Amino acid sequence: MRQALASTEQGYDMLAPKFDLTPFRTPDPVLAAMAREIGEVDVALDVCCGTGAAMRHLRTLCRERVIGLDFSAGMLAEAERHLAEIPGRAKVELVRGDALAMPFEGEVDVVTSVGAFGHILPEDEDRFVAGIARALRPGGRFVFVTGRVPPITSPTWWMLRGFNGVMRVRNALLRPPFIMYYLTFLWPDVKALLERHGFRVEAREGRCPAPYARAILVVATKR
């Protein structure tokens, strides 16, 4: 309840020590599938890195640097603690900052982001993707996992729509807002968004193991 009444940043500061025990953490089999698609690179950036779940896989792939960006000091502290245990030759850089104003310019081979798209409001999605495009070198890739809208007849659709409705009411009544919505950045709608910012987009299905086989791995390559 304290988290729900806090701002997004404060809420994640509170949750950080326990985040990896929640169902909100992206499962390791999904992260491993992403890592297989990425392969070895010089520099990788994980946007909204949280406790560093994706970075733990990226560090073994990076030859030079692995960067994590998040606005929560609590989550970055957890990421630092976890990454200290992960072998790898890449330098680890943890940056506290805004995903809508990233301080990177043409220096990254791969950008990832997991479990974070619900924190980006629809009106900010173009700004978010533009920042990712700006951070990447020509030919660099934005790699992430998404899915399709569940059918309206499914319990999942009703549960997620219900959650979004509650959050909209909460944010209409209380300040500061807590930005977290489901059913965002979904395939195939996200394809047009990425193409607007100069990406060539490919959806790779069937790359994640059960029970995540319906997940869609998207590889967007900067032209």
URNOR-V826161 format. One record per residue. N is the residue number from 1. PSI is psi as a letter, one per 30 degrees, with the letter a starting at -180 (NA if undefined). OMEGA is omega in radians with two decimals (none if undefined). NEAR is the number of other ideal C-beta (glycine too) atoms within 12 Angstrom. Layout:
BEGIN
((N:PSI:OMEGA:NEAR) (N:PSI:OMEGA:NEAR))
END
This chain:
BEGIN
((1:e:3.11:9) (2:e:3.13:12) (3:e:-3.10:24) (4:f:-3.13:21) (5:f:-3.13:18) (6:l:3.00:24) (7:l:3.11:24) (8:e:-3.11:34) (9:e:-3.13:29) (10:e:3.13:22) (11:e:3.14:29) (12:f:2.99:37) (13:e:3.13:26) (14:e:-3.03:23) (15:f:-2.95:28) (16:e:-3.08:33) (17:f:-3.09:19) (18:g:-2.99:18) (19:e:-3.09:31) (20:f:3.09:24) (21:f:-3.09:12) (22:l:3.07:18) (23:f:-3.12:10) (24:f:3.11:25) (25:k:3.13:26) (26:k:-3.07:38) (27:k:-3.12:25) (28:e:3.10:19) (29:e:3.08:21) (30:e:3.12:34) (31:e:3.11:38) (32:e:3.09:26) (33:e:3.06:32) (34:e:-3.11:43) (35:e:3.12:35) (36:e:3.12:21) (37:e:-3.06:31) (38:e:-3.07:36) (39:a:-3.09:20) (40:k:3.11:20) (41:l:3.07:32) (42:e:-3.02:24) (43:k:3.08:32) (44:k:3.12:48) (45:k:3.03:49) (46:j:-3.08:53) (47:k:-3.01:43) (48:h:-2.94:46) (49:f:3.13:48) (50:b:-3.10:42) (51:g:3.05:37) (52:g:-3.10:41) (53:e:3.13:39) (54:e:-3.12:48) (55:f:3.11:49) (56:e:3.07:40) (57:e:-3.10:37) (58:e:-3.07:47) (59:e:3.13:39) (60:f:-3.12:26) (61:f:-2.98:34) (62:k:3.10:37) (63:f:-3.03:20) (64:d:-3.04:23) (65:k:2.93:29) (66:k:-2.99:41) (67:k:3.03:41) (68:k:3.12:46) (69:k:3.07:40) (70:l:3.13:43) (71:f:-3.11:32) (72:j:3.10:38) (73:e:3.13:20) (74:e:3.12:27) (75:e:3.12:42) (76:e:3.10:34) (77:e:3.08:25) (78:e:3.11:32) (79:e:3.12:41) (80:e:-3.13:26) (81:e:-3.11:20) (82:e:-3.06:29) (83:f:3.10:34) (84:f:-3.10:17) (85:f:-3.04:14) (86:k:3.11:24) (87:l:3.11:12) (88:l:-3.11:23) (89:f:-3.09:16) (90:k:3.03:30) (91:k:3.13:19) (92:k:3.10:34) (93:k:3.10:32) (94:k:-3.01:33) (95:k:3.04:30) (96:j:-3.09:26) (97:a:-3.05:26) (98:k:3.13:22) (99:f:3.10:39) (100:g:3.12:26) (101:i:-3.04:18) (102:k:-3.05:35) (103:h:-3.10:20) (104:k:-3.04:29) (105:j:3.02:14) (106:h:-3.04:18) (107:g:-3.00:24) (108:k:3.10:39) (109:e:-3.09:35) (110:k:2.97:44) (111:k:3.01:48) (112:l:3.00:51) (113:k:-3.09:44) (114:k:3.05:42) (115:g:-3.01:38) (116:f:-3.01:39) (117:f:3.09:37) (118:f:3.10:28) (119:f:3.14:37) (120:j:3.12:31) (121:l:-3.12:24) (122:e:-3.12:21) (123:f:3.14:11) (124:f:-3.04:23) (125:e:3.11:28) (126:e:3.11:21) (127:e:3.12:22) (128:e:-3.11:36) (129:e:3.10:37) (130:e:3.10:24) (131:e:3.10:31) (132:e:3.10:44) (133:e:3.14:33) (134:e:-3.11:27) (135:f:-3.04:38) (136:k:2.92:37) (137:l:3.02:25) (138:k:-3.07:18) (139:f:3.10:18) (140:l:-3.03:33) (141:k:2.96:37) (142:j:-3.03:48) (143:k:3.14:47) (144:l:3.14:45) (145:k:3.09:39) (146:a:3.13:41) (147:a:3.07:30) (148:l:3.05:22) (149:k:3.08:23) (150:l:-3.14:18) (151:k:-3.10:10) (152:f:3.13:12) (153:f:-3.07:9) (154:k:3.05:15) (155:e:-3.13:12) (156:e:-3.14:19) (157:e:-3.11:20) (158:e:3.13:17) (159:e:-3.09:15) (160:e:3.07:24) (161:e:3.10:20) (162:e:3.10:17) (163:e:-3.14:21) (164:e:3.12:23) (165:e:3.10:17) (166:e:-3.12:20) (167:e:3.12:28) (168:e:3.08:20) (169:e:3.13:15) (170:e:-3.07:26) (171:f:3.06:22) (172:f:-3.05:12) (173:f:-3.00:13) (174:k:3.03:16) (175:k:0.00:12) (176:l:-3.12:15) (177:l:2.96:24) (178:j:-3.03:32) (179:j:3.07:30) (180:j:-3.14:33) (181:k:3.09:30) (182:l:3.12:28) (183:h:3.10:30) (184:l:3.06:31) (185:h:-3.04:39) (186:l:3.05:30) (187:k:0.16:29) (188:g:-3.06:20) (189:e:-3.07:24) (190:f:-3.13:35) (191:e:-3.14:24) (192:e:3.10:18) (193:e:-3.12:32) (194:e:-3.13:37) (195:e:3.08:23) (196:f:-3.08:19) (197:g:2.97:28) (198:g:3.12:22) (199:k:2.88:31) (200:k:-2.88:21) (201:k:3.11:31) (202:k:3.06:22) (203:k:-3.13:27) (204:j:-3.09:24) (205:l:3.11:21) (206:g:-3.13:14) (207:f:-3.12:27) (208:k:-3.12:28) (209:l:3.03:18) (210:k:0.11:12) (211:g:-3.08:10) (212:g:-3.00:24) (213:f:3.13:17) (214:f:3.12:23) (215:k:3.13:31) (216:k:3.10:33) (217:j:-3.09:36) (218:k:3.05:40) (219:j:-3.13:32) (220:j:-3.05:39) (221:k:3.14:27) (222:k:-3.11:30) (223:NA:none:18))
END
